[in-house]
Amino acid sequence: MTVMTQTDRELVITRVFDAPRELVFDAFLDPKNIARWWGPRGFRNTIHEMDPRPGGVWRYTMHGPDGTDYPNKIIYDEIVRPERISYGHGDDKVFPMFHATISLEETAGGTKVTLYILCNSAEEREEFVKFGAVEGGEQNLQRLGEHLAVSRGAFTISRTFDAPRGLVFKAWTEREHLMHWWGPAAMTMELLTADIRPGGTMHYSMRSPDGQEMWGKWAIRDVVVPERLVWINSFSDAEGNVTRAPFAPEFPLEVLSVVTLDEHDGKTTLTMQGVPLNPTEAERKLFDAFHASMQMGWGATLDKLDAHLSTRS
């Protein structure tokens, strides 16, 4: 849950993460980590410099889903590991637009993160809210939660494809590509819905050679072109309702799934991670026990993707 309150000049956003405080603290100060989750949904980051110490500067450009670039500059005021980070935030034209403090507190449920945003005046706070600061702050912490979830014991598989990142991303997000490769080997796919955007859904059925049919569903959380796709994966019925796995009733109902794409020398390395959402202890253990079979199943699926990309490169 994300909780937001506001006073005359201040916005306060709070969220509890199921992760140790040191891990959460590092997620804010490691440039490789923070580039993966910082900002509202759909945004990606280019980090130009990051010097996380009092007086140090963090310069980065946020790239919006519509292609607009937003230059940012942060100057750190205070860093107290692992309790607190405070800084001024703005750009080279207007600095500071506001001051922020990130407080981290150990709780029974993990780590409570509170983001305090202090504007220069009540009028500036109102403009900040109109600009989408509340929704952006909430989405920022949601993305941090997803990043933390898959960084701790997630199922992981990686593959390098001889194809540019833009093409691999399209293969994961466009209907004309997904129809040709998604799903286990030897199964045919019928794609009912492919609305690949934050808040969208992919709903599909898969049929085995002996006529058995399974339904699946993606609930899309984040789409960062061309580097990241986040969704909740589940089995479903023909109407799109979430159902239990037909092969194991105690398999987790929902799995948070993250695909990250990195390009080097014209080739693309794909890393796919999955972690159960709110599992019982029995569900978590069963998911862990399935890692080996998931490696085989996902390996066969990525083989199909590789073959498909080779016809399109």
Stockholm file with secondary structure:
# STOCKHOLM 1.0

chainA/1-313         MTVMTQTDRELVITRVFDAPRELVFDAFLDPKNIARWWGPRGFRNTIHEMDPRPGGVWRYTMHGPDGTDYPNKIIYDEIVRPERISYGHGDDKVFPMFHATISLEETAGGTKVTLYILCNSAEEREEFVKFGAVEGGEQNLQRLGEHLAVSRGAFTISRTFDAPRGLVFKAWTEREHLMHWWGPAAMTMELLTADIRPGGTMHYSMRSPDGQEMWGKWAIRDVVVPERLVWINSFSDAEGNVTRAPFAPEFPLEVLSVVTLDEHDGKTTLTMQGVPLNPTEAERKLFDAFHASMQMGWGATLDKLDAHLSTRS
#=GR chainA/1-313 SS CEEEEECSSEEEEEEEESSCHHHHHHHHHCHHHHHHHCSSTTCEEEEEEECCSTTCEEEEEEECTTSCEEEEEEEEEEEETTTEEEEEEECSSSCCSEEEEEEEEEETTEEEEEEEEEESSHHHHHHHHHTTHHHHHHHHHHHHHHHHHHTSSCEEEEEEESSCHHHHHHHHHCHHHHHHHCSSTTCEEEEEEECCSTTCEEEEEEECTTSCEEEEEEEEEEEETTTEEEEEEEEECTTCCEECCTTCTTSCSCEEEEEEEEEETTEEEEEEEEEESSCCHHHHHHHHHTHHHHHHHHHHHHHHHHHHHHHHC
#=GC SS_cons         CEEEEECSSEEEEEEEESSCHHHHHHHHHCHHHHHHHCSSTTCEEEEEEECCSTTCEEEEEEECTTSCEEEEEEEEEEEETTTEEEEEEECSSSCCSEEEEEEEEEETTEEEEEEEEEESSHHHHHHHHHTTHHHHHHHHHHHHHHHHHHTSSCEEEEEEESSCHHHHHHHHHCHHHHHHHCSSTTCEEEEEEECCSTTCEEEEEEECTTSCEEEEEEEEEEEETTTEEEEEEEEECTTCCEECCTTCTTSCSCEEEEEEEEEETTEEEEEEEEEESSCCHHHHHHHHHTHHHHHHHHHHHHHHHHHHHHHHC
//
